Amino acid sequence: MSDYFTEQSESDAVTTYRLVGRAFEGRTAAGVDTLIADSAEYGRLLFLDGELQSASADEPIYHESLVHPVMAGVETGDAPIRVLVVGGGEGATVREVLRWPNVAIDWVDYDQDLVNLCREHLRWAPAVYNHDHVRYIPGDIQVVLPTLGSYHVIILDLPDPDGDTGYLYSEEFWTSMREHLRGDGRLVTHCGPVRPFRGIGGGFQRVGAALGGNGLAGFYTVGIPSFQGDWGFWMMTKDGSDPFWFLYNRTTPLWLPQGLQVVDRLQLKAWANPTKRWVLAMNGLM
């Protein structure tokens, strides 16, 4: 008998997934309903509170797109690149940051149960948990952040910015994030499902209002098959400059880690120049 799971999502692309097995189903100590299951089409799937977070077949598309554009713009000379990762319980965001040399990572995720479940059942990032360059902090970012220093890069891998997210994505949240960026610092966040027409996505609009004061600067998208459409990301610099400036004005040649499946110089240049339809969509919103 077939096993089906219908996603509970605010996206227009709510999907029913055909499962071939369930590895874990339960609630974490932080109160998050968690399902880790297998699909013939997308491999191992992670659902949190009924919404798909990752699939083994295409999680590198999401995690590479989130991490490498913001990392590529950092120039610290011989100094370590200080990186703060917020969320990302699968460990894959930290995995991608570790592709870069000379990094020092603080990883804050309040749901240690989920981190342990992902370590056991997903196994997408086995090297991150005991890595010398990673400090995992199990805590609420609102409580933890005042105890931390400043960073060259902040990467937000959090629940979608739609609905009532409390402190996350609030004005106070963005103010605190900026305060913990160095003067030449950079921040990136995903902003959920996006479409270049009416109904573009509440998360996109919410993040755009907070970070998009310079039009579409720093906004980019990528298609993720298991997410049934395009996913949005937004990158910003602390000084308000174009986050993709590094493609055109560098003191050193652009370097990217080897073995990436999605991100290369051509993809970065495409992301830096949104199509006319996205420009028109943004003008309609703002």
Secondary structure as the mmCIF struct_conf table of DSSP 4:
data_model
#
loop_
_struct_conf.conf_type_id
_struct_conf.id
_struct_conf.beg_label_comp_id
_struct_conf.beg_label_asym_id
_struct_conf.beg_label_seq_id
_struct_conf.end_label_comp_id
_struct_conf.end_label_asym_id
_struct_conf.end_label_seq_id
STRN STRN1 ASP A 3 THR A 6
BEND BEND1 GLU A 10 ASP A 12
STRN STRN2 THR A 16 ARG A 27
TURN_TY1_P TURN_TY1_P1 ALA A 29 ALA A 30
BEND BEND2 GLY A 31 GLY A 31
STRN STRN3 ASP A 33 SER A 39
TURN_TY1_P TURN_TY1_P2 ALA A 40 TYR A 42
STRN STRN4 GLY A 43 LEU A 48
TURN_TY1_P TURN_TY1_P3 ASP A 49 GLY A 50
STRN STRN5 GLU A 51 ALA A 55
TURN_TY1_P TURN_TY1_P4 SER A 56 ASP A 58
HELX_RH_AL_P HELX_RH_AL_P1 GLU A 59 ALA A 72
TURN_TY1_P TURN_TY1_P5 GLY A 73 GLY A 73
TURN_TY1_P TURN_TY1_P6 GLY A 77 ASP A 78
BEND BEND3 ALA A 79 ALA A 79
STRN STRN6 ILE A 81 GLY A 87
TURN_TY1_P TURN_TY1_P7 GLY A 89 GLU A 90
BEND BEND4 GLY A 91 GLY A 91
HELX_RH_AL_P HELX_RH_AL_P2 ALA A 92 VAL A 97
TURN_TY1_P TURN_TY1_P8 LEU A 98 ARG A 99
BEND BEND5 TRP A 100 ASN A 102
STRN STRN7 VAL A 103 VAL A 108
BEND BEND6 TYR A 110 TYR A 110
HELX_RH_AL_P HELX_RH_AL_P3 GLN A 112 HIS A 121
TURN_TY1_P TURN_TY1_P9 LEU A 122 LEU A 122
BEND BEND7 TRP A 124 TRP A 124
TURN_TY1_P TURN_TY1_P10 PRO A 126 ALA A 127
BEND BEND8 VAL A 128 VAL A 128
TURN_TY1_P TURN_TY1_P11 TYR A 129 ASN A 130
TURN_TY1_P TURN_TY1_P12 ASP A 132 HIS A 133
STRN STRN8 VAL A 134 ILE A 137
BEND BEND9 GLY A 139 GLY A 139
HELX_RH_AL_P HELX_RH_AL_P4 ILE A 141 VAL A 144
HELX_RH_3T_P HELX_RH_3T_P1 LEU A 145 THR A 147
BEND BEND10 LEU A 148 LEU A 148
STRN STRN9 TYR A 151 ASP A 157
BEND BEND11 PRO A 159 PRO A 159
BEND BEND12 PRO A 161 PRO A 161
BEND BEND13 GLY A 163 GLY A 163
TURN_TY1_P TURN_TY1_P13 GLY A 166 TYR A 169
BEND BEND14 SER A 170 SER A 170
HELX_RH_AL_P HELX_RH_AL_P5 GLU A 171 GLU A 179
TURN_TY1_P TURN_TY1_P14 HIS A 180 HIS A 180
STRN STRN10 LEU A 181 PRO A 193
BEND BEND15 PRO A 196 GLY A 199
HELX_RH_AL_P HELX_RH_AL_P6 GLY A 202 LEU A 211
TURN_TY1_P TURN_TY1_P15 GLY A 213 GLY A 218
STRN STRN11 PHE A 219 ILE A 224
HELX_RH_3T_P HELX_RH_3T_P2 PRO A 225 PHE A 227
TURN_TY1_P TURN_TY1_P16 GLN A 228 GLN A 228
STRN STRN12 GLY A 229 THR A 237
TURN_TY1_P TURN_TY1_P17 LYS A 238 ASP A 239
TURN_TY1_P TURN_TY1_P18 PRO A 243 PHE A 244
HELX_RH_3T_P HELX_RH_3T_P3 TRP A 245 LEU A 247
TURN_TY1_P TURN_TY1_P19 TYR A 248 TYR A 248
BEND BEND16 ASN A 249 ASN A 249
BEND BEND17 THR A 251 THR A 252
TURN_TY1_P TURN_TY1_P20 GLN A 258 GLY A 259
BEND BEND18 GLN A 261 VAL A 262
HELX_RH_AL_P HELX_RH_AL_P7 ARG A 265 TRP A 271
TURN_TY1_P TURN_TY1_P21 ALA A 272 ALA A 272
BEND BEND19 ASN A 273 ASN A 273
HELX_RH_AL_P HELX_RH_AL_P8 LYS A 276 LEU A 285
#
